[in-house]
C-alpha cells in the first residue's frame, strides 16, 4: 500500500519568490542578482546566489523571454570552433559566465562576414542578453558594416556587446597585445642572427594579421634592416594554411633561415611540411608561432612562440559585459610573454 502524506516542496516547485524571501530581499533584487543585471552590489548578489544554490533553485532562462525581455544567455561568436585559440578563450568566458548564473551559446562563422551577420541575427532572435565577438576584425570597415548595424541595434535595445580584437565596432573591447608581442618574437629571432625571414601570415583582410605583421616590420626596422625584404605569404589561418605557405616560401625564397607563423595552428603546418621535405628544425630552419596554445609545448620540436592569456581574455570580456554601459567604449589591453623553446636556434654558420 502506498502511504500518502503531506507533500514537500521539491526543487521543481521552488520559485524565485522563495529565494527572495529566504535571502531577505525583494523579488526584483533577487531577479537582478541571479541574472547578473545592474543595480545590485556584488556582495548582495553573491549572497542571493549562495541562497539559491543552498535551496537548489534553478532559474528558468526562458521566463524573461516570454515576458519580452532577454535571457541570462550570452552568445559567443568565434571564427573557428575547432581552433584551440578560440576554445581557450571560450573556457574563460564560460567560467565567468557560470559564476554569475549565465549560460553560453557558441556559434562560429568560418571567418565569413555574411555568416557573422546571420549568427548575430539568430542570437538576437533567441533574446540573448550579451553578445561577445571573439577574433579579428577586418581591415576594411565596410566588411563589418552589416554586423556593426546589427550590434548597434542590439545595444540600443539594452543588450551588451564586447569584442575581442581590433574591430571597427562601437563597443567595449579586449585587445590582445598583438603588435608588441610580434615585435618581441622578432627581436628574439634577429638576436639569434637570422636575417632572411619569411612570414606565414593569415588572410590579409584581418586586423590581427595586419597588427602582427606591423610588429614584425617595426622590429626589423629597429635592427637597421629593410622591412620590405620580408617575404610575406598569406594563407588560411590553419594547419593546412601553414603547409601551403611553407611550400611557397621554399619554392620562392629557398635561402630563408626562419619562418614566423602568425599563429600556432599555422606553425604546426610549417613544421609538418618541413619535416616532409627533410628540413631539420632548428638546424636548417627556425620556426616560431603565436598564441601558445596548449599543444605548442608538445610539438617536435617544442614551439617557440609568444603567449597570450587566452582564457583570461575570455574572462575579461565577460566581466566587461556585466558592467553597466559607459558613454565611451572601454578598452582593456592584455599583456604577452615570449616563450623560447626548441624550434629556434642561430642559423647554420655557412648560411649567408
N, C-alpha and C positions, 0 to 999 in steps of 0.2 A: 504494500500500500504506500502510495506517495504521500509524504507528510507536507502539508502546506502551512506556511506561516507568513509572518509579516515580510513583505518584500523590502529588500535593502537597495539603496541607490548604488548601482554599478557605474563603471566608467562610462558606459554608453549613455547613461542618464544624466551625467554631470553637465551642468550648464555654466556659461560664463558668469552668470549672476552668483552661482555658488562660490566660484573662485573669488569674485569681488567681495562677497560677504566674509569669507574666511580671511582674506588679506586686509580687510578693513578699509577698502577703497570703493569709489563709485564704479558703476558698471562701465562708464565711459573711460575712466582711468585704467581699469583692467584691460579693456579692449585695446587702448593705445599702447599699454605696456607689452602686451603679448604680440602685437603686430609690429612693434618697433617704430611706431609713429612718434611725431614730435609732441612736446608738451608734458613729458614725464621725465623726471630725473632718473639717472642711471641707477641710483641706489633704490628708488622705489620700484623701478621696472624690474630689477633683479629680485626684489622681494616678491613681487607678484609672480614672476616666473618660477621661483622656488616653491611657492604655494601651489601653483598649478601642477608642477611636477609631483609634489607630495600627494596631491589629490588624484593624480592620474588623469588629469584633464587633457584632452587632445582637441585643439582648435579645429573648427571646420573652415578650411580656407575658401569654401565656396559661398559662405554666408554673406560676406561683404559683396561678392559679385552679384548675388541675387538682389541685393539692395541697391545695385547700381554703382558700387564702389570698385575698389581694386582688391586683389588678394595679397596675402603675405607670401607671394611667389616672386622670385627675381628671375628675369630672363638673362641668360649669359650667352652672348653671341661670340663664337670663335670661328677662325678661318678653317681650321682642320682639326677635327675632334681626335684624330689619331696621332697628332703631333705632340710629343712629350712636353714641349714648351707650353702649349695650351692646357694640357692635362694638369700640369703643376700649378698653373695659375688658377685653374678651376678648383683644385684642392683647397687653396687659400680662401676662395670665395665661399665654398660650401662650408668650410669650418666656421667662419664668422657668421654666415647666414644661419646655420644650425644653432649657434649660441644665442641668437636673437629670435629664434622661433620662426625662421623663414625656410622655405624650400627653394631649390634652384632648378630651373628648366634650361637645359643646354641645347643650343642649335648651332649648326655650322654651315658655312657659306662657300667653302672651297675657293675663297678669295674672289668671288664674283659679285660686283656691286649690285646687280639685279637681284641675286639671291639674298643679299643682305637686306634689301628693302622688303622683300617678301617675308623674311623671317621677323623683321621688326613689326610688320603689319599683323602677322599671326600672334606675336606676343601682345600687341595692343588689344587684339580681339579676345585674347584669353584673360584680359584685365590684370596683367602683371603689375606690381607696384613699382618695380625697379627694372631698368634695362642697363646691362653692362656690356660694352662693346670692347672685346679683347683683341688686340692685334693692330697691325699697322694701318695708318690712314693712307690716303692716296696723294701723290704729289700734286695732281691737278684737282683743285677744289670742285670742278664740275662733276667729277666722278662720284663725289659724295653728296651732291646737291639733293637728290631724292631722299636719301637716308636722313640728311640734315632736316628736311621739311617734316618727315615723319617723327623724328625725335623731338623737334621743337614743339610740334602739336601735342605730343605725349607729355612733355614737361608743362605746357600751358594748362593741361588738364589735371595737373597735380602729380604726375609721375616723376621719378627721379632717374637721371641718366648720368653715368660715369663711363668715360672711355679710358682705355689703356693704350698708350702710344700717342704719337703726334697726329692729330686729326684737324680738319677744318670744321669742327663742330663746336657750338656754343654750349659747353657743358663742363663739369668738373673732370679732371683728368689725372691719371697717374702716369708719369713719364719716366720710362727706363732710361738710364744714362748711356744711351747707345753711342753717341759721338765720342765722348770722353773714354768710354770703355774700348772702343775700336782703336783709338789713339794709343792707349796703354798697351794693348796687344801688339800693335805695330812697332812701338818702341822696343818691346822685347825682341821681336824678330830682327829688327835692324841692329839691335845691340849685339846679336849673335854674329853679325857680319853679312847678313843677306842683303843683296841689292837688286836682285832680279825677282820681283814679286808679281804674283798674279792673284786676282780676286775672283773667287767663285761666288758670285752675287746672286741674290734672288731677283724677282721681277723688278724692272726698272721703275715701274709706276708706284711702288710702295715707299712711303716716307721712311720706314725702318731701313730699307736698303740705301736710300739717299743719305740718311744720317750716319750709318755705319761706314759707308764709302767716304763720306766727308771726313770722318775721324781718321781713317787710314791716310787720306790725302794730306791732312794737316800734319800728321806725324812725319810723313815722308818729307814734306816741305821743311819741317823744323830740323831735319837732319841734313839739310842742304841739298836735297835731291829733287828731281823734277817729278811732280805728281803725274804729269802726262805720260811718263814712261810706264806707269802701272798698266798691266793688261787686265781688263775687266771683262768677264764673261757673265752675261745674265742668263739664268735658267730658273726652273721652278725651285721653290724653297723646300726641296725634298731630297731624300737619298738619291733618287734617280736623277734629279737635277744636278747634284754634286758629281755624279758619274759623267753626265753629259758635259758639264763644264770642264772637267778634267781632261776628257778626250780632246776637246778643242784647245785647251792650254798646251797639252803635249804635242799636238799637231802643229800649232801655230807659233808657240813660244817654247821650243824644246830646251832652251837654256835656263828656264825658270828654276829657281832653287827653293822657293817657298810659296805655298798656296794658302791664302787666307780665305776660308769659307765663312760666309756671313751668318750661318747658324750651324748648330751641331748636327742637324739632320743632313745637311749638305756635306759636312765634313766626313760623315760615315760613308757617303758615296765616294768622296775623294779617296779615302783610304782603300775602299774596295777596288776601285779601278786601278790605283797604283799597284796594289798587290797583284792583280791580274797581269799587269804589264811588267812585273818583275822589278819595279822601282821600290827600293827599300827605304822605309821611313824610320828614323830621320836621316839615315846616312846619305841617301841620294836626294831626298826632298823633305823639307819641313812642312808640317800641316798644322793649321790652327782652326778652331771652331769658334762658336759664340753662343752663350747662354748657360753652358754647363748643365745640361740635362743629366739625369741620374746615370745613364749608361756611359757617359763620356769617360769615366774613370775605368770602365771595364773593357774598353776597346783595346785592340792590339795594333800598335802601341797605344797606351793611355793618352787621351787627347789633351793637348794644351789648349786652353780656352779662356773665356772671361765669364765669370759667374754673375748672373743677375738673380736677385732674390725673387724668383717667380711666385712661389707660394705667398710670400709677404706682399708682393704686388697685388695679387688677387684679394688678399685680406684687406689691404689698404683701400682698394677700390670699393669694396662693400661697406667698409666703415665710412667712407665719404658719402656713399649713397644714403646712409642712415642719418646723416646730419641734415639740418634744415637748409634749404637752398639759400644761396647768397646772391647779392646783386651782380657780382662779377664771378666768372668761373674760377674755381680754385685749382691750383696746380701742385701736385705732390711729386717731387723728384726722388728717385731711388739711387742707391749707390751701386758700385760694382767692385769686383775683386778679380785680379789676374790670377789664374791657376795654371802654373807651369808643370807639365807632366813630361811624358816621354816622346811626344811627336815632334818636338823641335830640338834642333842642335845646330852648331855652326855649320856652314856649307863646307863641302869637301875642299881640301887645300888646293886642288887643281882646278877648282871652279872659278871662271873669270869673274 
